[in-house]
Amino acid sequence: MTKFIFVALFLTGSVFSVCFAQQYPYQKKSVPVPQRVKDILSRMTLEEKIAELNLIPYYAKDDSTCRNMIRAGKVGAFLKANGAELNRSLQEEALKHSRLGIPLIFHEDVIHGYRTITPIPLAESCSWNPELVEQSAAIAAREAAAAGIQLTYAPMVDISYDPRWGRIMETSGEDAYLSAELAAARVRGFQGNDLTSPHTIAACVKHFAGYGTVEAGRDYQETDISPRRLQEVYLPPFQAAIDASVASVMCAYTSYDGEPLTMNHFMNEKILREQMQFKGLLMTDWTTFQHAVTEGAATDGKEAVERGIKSGIDMDMSARQFIEYLPELVKAGKVPIQLIDRASARALELKFRLGLFDNPFAYFDTEREKQTLYSKDSQEGAYQMACQSMVLLKNESGTLPLLDSKKIALVGPFANARYHLLGSWNMKGDSKEVITVEEGFKTLCPDIELHVQACGFSDITPGYLSEACIMAQESEAIIACLGEPSDLSGEAVSTAKIELPDNQIELLKALKATGKPVIVILFNGRPLVLDKVLENCNALLEAWYPGIMGGKAVVALLTGMENPSGKLSQTFPRHAGQIPIVYNARRTFYEVHHADIPQGPLFPFGFGLSYTEYEYSSPIVDKKEYRRGESVIVRVNIKNTGAVAGREVVQLYIRDEVATIIPREKELKRFASIYLQPGERKEVSFIIPSTDFSIYNNKMKKVLEPGSFTIGIGPNSSNLNQTKIYFL
């Protein structure tokens, strides 16, 4: 049958569109995707297959270079190309010159919002609300898709115990179970129920695996992980994302057992493909083949590429090493063509699943882009997410909410900050649209007499202190908006100190000396050492980097319009010398604490206050003895004993009393949110399958060992009502 192409010139906009007669199986929507992939692969040249593995960045200054690569058939995917109009023009270029009509795919770092920026992921994890986190991801997906994006490099599911690491702000905290629940929620939010929908995008879970263990919290440094810790801590969130059908995986910058993950066959094939049963696309991180050469793990790019493709890598991000070396390596017989076919098939399959072959312009509607970005619905979703992400850490003598205060002093570097509320990875967020704390008060509380003395991070001078204190003495309450510049969090950033700057502490001491109630709002991207802050304030609200609706959420919480319900997903240390400090460390025969500071964390995992109080009953199990295969049913009653309604996050932990390895102190296994009116009581029931009591034994087999277990339920990891059960 003769193949023909119909090229139509649309006079309005002079746009070329290419339509192929649906004559081959890969062009028919009714044909199953695996068959379509097999068919198109059979028609592709070696060079066309390798082009599908080449992912390059687009920058406006390189527009002509990028288009020349498209015309030459040397690129299959772009990142950093944004906007429906631009990406449509690039797609038109591809379809005009592609022999087989293969569309491009566009990637981007949509981490916590696209235009409507939501709280940073670490903050969102403090909501302990998978449904709301899923909604937040769906908002980001709708906006990104409307702006011409089909894949995001999220969720980031690395576990870290080190707040000095700048990228801890992208994580969901220190716990594998909570991180796994939120990983699956974000995948569902991004991908929805139908990847062909122009309102969803493919997710890419990262960084596989163990990236969060960089030594001393210094980004890109060595990671040294035992096989046990890999299985127990670092893989479960990835497995949850894979079980949620995540479309792609990104390998880490770092290494496992000394070998870069970008060429690590054990991790990429034995663990990811065979053990975890991942079937999708595996890509490198930014230029990691070149990093391997720089680090001395490969002689040159050609060696890095050969080892990378043989290790299971499918797509090369930004390095352009696949496109340079793979043709030569295949022709020389060093790389089997079957590996190229396998990698190309995975890249093509994702394009088919996204519907790009059937409607390559579905994501490039400029009118939909205008209507979708920063919509009212998105703003409301960002506001709700911000409210539930913030954590009340101190509330001395009911300082909050500010029910009766009519004259308030608002001071500090975050009093009217805009940009820094967005946090790192703020994509197309517009700082002019950020609601500041000052604006939040003026909008929500116009009757409050607000006196504002804002400043820059380096502007807390003796003169500023004097002016701020004079203003504070004339007010009924003082709100100090303190924190870290947002550029101290994110990629390629680490800090040795995790305290507020000295000048902010001096401001706080001066304000406390006025005798007026001092309320601190903390904006930051990591757990901080807060002993000096706590000494000099009456109330403390952890706001993180809350996103575009942050100021409104802060004021709603301060004034009682919203009741704080966030719980910490990361332990807060008393001193950086305690790092790493976690709630679920392995037990020891004698616990040695640092002699020069008080024992334990400043705030434990799961901690968070409310404007009401909750009373927990003792947990009740359906029986005391169980066998393998039986589920444990645990019930607990929670009563709101306070005067206001609130949401409580009920947390369930399990402690294995004796095992063939040293057990952990406890491990989070379930949690649930309940909303209670004053005086209301509800029963919460948890069903725990016997597999949740399993461990990796002393032979690294996951088994349920007979013995005694303690189940604890409470408001945080350090305050639990307990009961015991036994597995026979």
N, C-alpha and C positions, 0 to 999 in steps of 0.2 A: 504494500500500500504506500502510495506517495505521501510523504510528509509535507505539509505546507504551513506557512506562517502568514497570518494576516496582521499587518501593521497599520493601525489607524492613527491619524493625526487629529487630535482634538483641538479645534481652533481656539476655544476658550482656554487660554493658558498655554497653548502650544505644547501639550503634553503627549509624549509617546506612550502608548500602551501596547503590550504584546499579548496576543491571544493565540494559543496553540489549539489546533483541532484536537479534541479528546480522542486520540486514536491508540495511544499506548496505555498499558495498564497503570503506570504510575500517574497518568493524568486523570484517571477516573476516581472520583470521590467514593464510589460504591465499592471499590476494591479495598480489602483490608490493608492496613498500613504496612505490615511486614512484607506483603507481596509487592506493594508499590515501591518500597525501598529496594527489594531484590531486583525489580525490573529496571529502575533507573540506574542502579549500580552497574547492571550489565551493559548499559549504554554509555557509561562514562569513561573517559580516558584517565590515565594515571594522574595527570596534572589536574584534571577537574576534581578528582577524588581528594587530592591533597589540599586543594583550595578550600574545601569544606572544613578543613582542620585549622585554617589560618584565621585567627581572631585578632583584629588590630584596632587601635584607638583612632577615633576621628577627632581632629581639631580643625577649626575653621581655617587656620593658616596653612593647613596641609590638604585643603579641599581638592585641589587639582591632582595631587599625588594619590589620594584615596580613589578618586574617580578613574585615574589611569589604571590603578590596580584592579578595579572592578572591570574595566573594559578588557584588561588582559586576562581576566579569569583567574585572579590570584588571591581572592579573598572570599570567605563564606560568611563572615560575621563581623560586626562592628560593636565597639563599646564607646561610650562618650559622645555618640551622635544623638542629639535630643531635639524633639519637636516634630510634629506631624508633617509639616511642610518640608523640612530638610530631609527627613527619613523617607518620605514619599519620593523625593527627587533621586535619592540614592537607590531606592528600590527600582524606580523606572530605569535608571542606568543599568542596573543588573539584568533586568528582564529584557532590555533592548539588546544586550550583548551576549547573554547566556545562550549557548547552543541548545540547551535542553530546558530553558526557562526555569532555572533554579533560583529561588528568591534568597535574599539576604535575611539575616536575623539580627536584631539589635538588642544589645545587652546594656545594663547600667547598674550602678551601686545604689539601689533604692533600699536603704537600710531602715529608716524610720520615717517614712513619708517621702513623697516626691515634691509636690508644691506645698501641700498642707503638712507641715512637719509636726509629727507626734513626739512624745517623749523618747529619749534614747532607750535602746532595748533593755539596758540594765534597770532603768526606771520602770518600764512596762512590766518587767518580771516581778516587780514589787507589788503589782496588783494581784498576783496569784489568780488571775482571771483569764483562763484560756479563751473563753468566748469573746471577751473584749479585745484581747490581743489578736485573735483571728480577724475581728472587725477592723482593727487598726491596719493590719496587713492588707485587707481587702480594699481599704481606702487608698492605700499606697498603690495597689495594683491597678485600680480604676484610673487613677491619675496618670500613672506611668504608661499604661496601655493607650490612653488618650493622646499621650505625647509621643507615640511612636515606638515604645519600648515593648519587647516581648519576653525578656528574661532579666531577672534581678539577681544580684549576688547576695542573696539572703535566703534563709536565716543563717546568721553566724551562731554556731552552737558550741564553741569552745568553752571548756570549763577552766576557770582560773581561780587560784587562791591568793593572788598577788595584786593588791590594789595599786601598786606602783606601775603596773603595766597599763599603758594608755588605752589599749583596746579592750580593757575590762568593761568599758562603757557599752560595747557592742554585745556583750554576753548576756545570759539570763541568770547569772549568779554562780554560786559554788556547787550547787546540788545537781546530780545527774538526773534524778527523777523529775524535779521541777523543770529543768532545762529541756528534758525530753518531751514533757507535756506541752511546753510552749513552742518547741520546734515543730511539732506536728500541727499545732494551731496556726502557726505562721504559714506553713506550707499550704494548709487548707485555705487560708485567707488569700494568699497570692494566687493560687492555682484554681480555686473554686471547684465546681463540679464538672467544668467543661473547658479544657484548654483552648478549644477553638473559639470560645467567646472572645470578642474584642475588648471585653472588660476585665479579663484575667491575664496573668503573665506566668511564665514558668519560673519556678524557684530553683536556686542553686545553694545547697547547704555547704557550709564551709567552716573551718579549714581542716581538711582531713589529713591527719588527726594529731591532737596533742599540742597544738600551737600555743595554747594558753599556759604552758609550763615553761616558757622562756625564762632563763636564769636571771634572777634579781629583777624580774619585771622589765628587762631591757628587750625591746622588740627585735625580732629576727635572730636572737641569740640561740644558743644550744638548747635543745630539749632532750631530756634523758628520762624515758618512761619505761617502767617495768611492764612485762606482758600482763601481769595481774592488774595494775592500775589502768592500763589501756582498756582491758575488758570491763572492769568494774565502773570506771569513772568516765573515760573519754569517748567510748563508742556508743553508749546507750542513747544520747541525743541524736546521733547520726542514724542509728537504727530506727528511732521513732520517725525521723524525717523520711527515711526510705520506706517504712511501712505506710506512711501517708502519701506514697507515690511521688516523692520529690523527683523532678525531671533531671536534675544534674547535680554533680558534686564538684567542688573545687579542692584541690590538694593544698596543703600548707606550704608556706615558705621554708619551713624548718625540716628537720630530719627525724627518722625513727631508726634507732640502733645505729646511728652514725651516717646512714645513707639518706640523701635528700629525698623527700617524699615525691618529688617530681619524677623520680626514676626508681622508686622503691617497689619492686615486684611483689614482695611479701605483703605490703600494705595494700597495694592497688589491686592485686589479683587474689591472693590468698584470703585476705581479710575482707576487703570491700566487695569483691565479686562473688567469691565462693562462700565465705561465712555469712556475710550480711545480705547476699543475694541482690545486690544493686545491678540493675540492667541498663541504666541510662548513660548519659554523657559525663565523662570525667575530664575536667580541664585543669590546666596549670593555673597558678596565680601569676601575677604580673612579672614577665620576663624571668621566670624561675630557671629556665635552661641556661641562661646567661649567668645567673647567680651560681649555679652549680660549678661553672667554669671558674668564676671568681673565687669561690670557696676552695677550689682545688679538688673537687669531687669528680671532675671530668677534665680531660686534656683540652678539649675544644668543643665547639658547638656541635660538630658532627657526632662526637661520642655521646654527648648529652642527649641528642635527639634519638640516636639508636637505642640507648638504654631507656629513654623515656617512653618511646612507642612500644618497646618490648615489655615495659613494666605495666602497660595498660592505659597510658595517657591517650586521650582522644583528640584534645584540642589544645593548641599552643596560644596562650594569651600574650600578645604584644611583642614577643621576642622575635617573631618571623623566622624562627629556626626550622620549623617543619617545612615551610615553603622553600627554604633555601637548601636543605640537606636531604630531605626524604626522597626526591626523585633520583638523586645520585645513589643513595643507599639501596634503594629498591633495584635499580639497574645493575648495581654491583653485586647483588645477591645477599647483601648483609641484613636487609629487612625484608621479610616475606611479604608479598603483595596481599596476603590474607589479613595481615595486621592493618594495612591501609584500608582494605575493604571493611573490616570490623569497625574501625574508628569512624570512617566516613558514613557507614550505615547508621551509627548512633547519632551523628550530627544531622543526617537527613531525616531520620525518624522523628526527631524533635520538631523539625520544621513541618513535617506532615501532621504531627499531633497538634501543632498550633494552628493548623489550617492555612499555612502560608502558601502552599502549592495551589490551594483551591481559591483563596482570596488573598493575594499578596498585598493588597492595599487596605485591608480591613482595619488596620491600626492607624491609618493616616487621614483622619477626618478632622480638619482644622476647626470646624464648628463644634464638634463634640469636645475637642480639646479645650476650647474657650468655656464651654458650659461646665466641664467636669473639674478643671483645676480650681482649687480653693473654693469649692462650692459650700453652701450653707450646711449641707449634710456632712461634708468632710470636716468642717470647723466644729460642728457639734460632736462628732466622733472623737476629734482630737481633744476637745474639752473634757469629755467623760474619761478618756484614757489618762489625761493629766491628773484629774481629781483622784482616780484610784491608784495612781502610781506614787503619789507623795506619801511620806511616812512621818507620822508624829512621833518624835523621839523623846520629848520631854514636855510636861504640862504641869508645872508646879502650882499647886493650890488653885487649880481651875483657871489659870491665866487666860486660856482660850476656851471657848470662842469669845471674840470681842463683842459681847452683847450690849454693853453699856457705854463703851468708849465713844466719845463724840469728837475728840481732838487727838489726832495721832501724828507722831513724827515718823517720817519715812526717810531712812538714811542708808548710805552704803553704795558700793559700786554697782549693785544690781537693782537699785531703786527704780531706775528707768532704763535699764539695759534692754537692748533688743537683740542684737546679733547673737550674743553669748547665750541667750535662752534657747537657741536652736540646737546647740551642741554640734559635735563633729558629724560629718557625713550628712550635711543638711541640704544636699541636692539643689533643687530649684526654689528652695524656701526664700522668701523675700523678707528681709529683716524689717522693712517698713510696715509689714502686715502683722508683726509680732505685737501681742497685747502685753504691755509692760505691767509691772505691779502697780505703778502709779496710775496707769490707765484703768486697770482693774478696779481700783478703789473708786475712781471718778465715775466709772460706768455702773458698778453694782451698788455703791454706797455714796450717792451724791450728797447725803445729809451729813456725812462725816467731814469735819474740818481737817483737811489733810495738809500738813506742812512737809515739804520735800527738800532734802538737802542731799542730792545725789553727787557722785564723784567718780573719777576714773580710778583704775586699780593702783595707780602710783600717786594719786592726789590726796591721800589721807595725811595731810600736813598738820602741824600744830594749829595753824589757822583754821583748817577745816574742823579739827576736833573741837575747838572753842565754839565755832558757829553751830555745829551739830548739837553740842551739849546745851547751849543757850536755848535752842529751839526745842530740845527734848524736855527741858525743865518746865516749859510752858505747855506741855502736852500731857495727856492722861496715860498714854502708852507709847512705847518706842518699837518700831519695827526696823530691824537691821537686816538688810539684804546683802548677804556676804557669799563668798565662794571663790572658785577658781576660774580664770579665763578658759573659755572652751577649747582653746588651742593647746591646752595642757592634756587633753584627752584625744584619743584617736590613734591612727596608725603612725608608726615611726616616732612615737612620743612615750617617754617614760619619765618618772620623777623619783628621786631618792626620798624626798620629804612628802609626807601625806598629811601635813597640817595646813591650816590657813596661814597666809602671810602674817608676819609680825605686826604690820601696820593695821591689819583688820582686827587683830586681837587687842591692840592698843585702843582702837576705836570702841570696841566692845567693853573694855574695862572702864573707859571714860563714861560711856552711856550707863553702865551699871551703877557707877558712883553717883548718878543723879537721884537714885532712889526710886525711879519710875520703873514699872514693869518693862522688861526687855524681851522682845520676841525675835528670835533669829530665824530667818528663812535662808536655807542653805542651797546654793546652786553649784553642782559639781558633777563629775563623771566617774567618780570612784568613791569607795568608802574612805573616810578621813578620820584621823585621830582628833577627837573633839573634846578632850578633857578640859582645856582652857575655855572653850566655848561654853560647855555645860556649867562651869563655875561662874560664868558671867552672864547668864541669861535665865529667864523664868520659863521660857518655852522655846522649843526647837522643832521646826518643821523641815524635813529633808525633802526638797523639791526637785533635786537632780537638775538636768537640763530638760525642761518640761515641754519644749516645743512652742509652736506658734500661739497657742492658747494659754500659755503658762501663767501669765499675770492674772488672768481671769480665774483660773483654777486656784491659785494661791489665795486670792481674796475671798473666794467662795468658801474655802476651808477655814481661813482665819475668822470669818464672821459667822460660821455655823450654818451657812446656806447648804454646805456639804459637810458630812461627817467623815473625818479621816478613817481610811480602812486599809491602807497599804501596809505590807509586812516586808521586812528586809529579806532579800534573796542572797545577801552576802553578809558574812560576819564583819562587824566593825571592831578593829583592834584598839587597844589602849595606846599602843606604841608600835612603830614600824618594826621594832625588834621582835615582835611576836609573829611576824609573817613567816610562814603561813599559819593561820589560825582558823580552824573550821570546826563545825559542830560535830562532825562524824569521823573524827580521827580514830585510829585504832587504839584499843586500850593498852595500857602498860601496867607493869606490876607496881610501879611507884611513879606518880605523876609529879614531875619537878616543874615548878613555876619560876618565872623570873623573879629574883629576890628584890629587885629595885622598883617594882611596880605592883599594883594590886593584881590579884589572880583573875584569870578569865578574860573574856572579851568585854569591850565597852558595851556593845549591844549584840545579843546572840542572833543567830539565823532565825528568821521567822518573826522577829520582834516588831511590834508596832502598836501604838496607843490609839485610843478612840475617845470621843467625848462622852461615851457611855461605858458601862462596865458589863462584863459577861460572866456568868456563873456556869461552870462545867460540872456535870455529875461524874461519877466514876464510870468508866466504860464497862459495858456488859457484853460478854460474848455468848453465843448460842450454846456452846459447850466448852469443856476444858481440854478435851483430848481429840486429836484429829489424825487422819491418815493422809498419805500422799494422794492428791487428786481431789481432796475435799476443800471447800472454801470456808474461810473463817468469816463469820458475820459479827460485826462489832457495832454496838449502838451506844450513843451518848446523848444526853439532853443538855441543851444550851439555853440559858435564860438571860434575857436582857434585864439587868437589875437597875439600870440607870433611867434617866429622864428623857432621853432622846432616842430616836430610831437609829439603827446602824447596821452595817454589813460586817460580819465577822468571818475570818478565814480560819476554819477548823482544821487542824493539822494532826495527822496520824503518823507515828514513828514506830519502827520495830527494832528491838534489840535482841540479837542472838546471844544467848547466855554462854554457850560453850560450842566450839567448833573445832575442826581440824586445823584451822588457821586462827590467828588472833582476830577476833571479831571487832567490828567498829562499835563505837559507843552507842550509836543509834543511827537509823537511816529513815528518811522520809519515804513513805510508801503511798500515801493518799492525802488529799486535802479537798475541802469543799467550802463554798461560800454560802452563807445564809443571811437573810435580811430579817431583822427582828424589831418589832415595835417595842416601846417601853413596857416592861412587865411580861412580854410574850416569851413563851418557851417553845422550842422545837426539838424534835428528835432527829439526829443525823445518823444515818446507817451507812456503814462501809462494808463492802463485800471484797474480801482479799483472797485470791486464789492461792493455793499452796505453793505455786511457783514463785510467788513474791517472797517466800521464806527461804528460797534457795540461795546458795553461795557458790563461788568458785572454790573448790576444796583444795587440799594440799597437793593434788595432782592436776590442778587447773581444769577440773571437770565441774560443770555446773550441776549441782545435786542438792536435794533436800536432805539434810542430815537430821536424824532424830534428835529430839531434845527440847529444852525449855526456851520459850521466847517471851519477851515482855512487850506488850503493846501499850504505847503511851499516846494519849490524845490531849491536846491543849492549844493555847493561843500562840505558843512559840516553842522552839526546841528545848528551852530550859525550864519550862513550866508545864509539866505534863501530869495528868492523872493516869494511873497505870493499872493493868491487869495482866495476869500470866496465863499462857496456854502451853500445851505440850503436843509435839508431833511424835507419833509412835514410829 
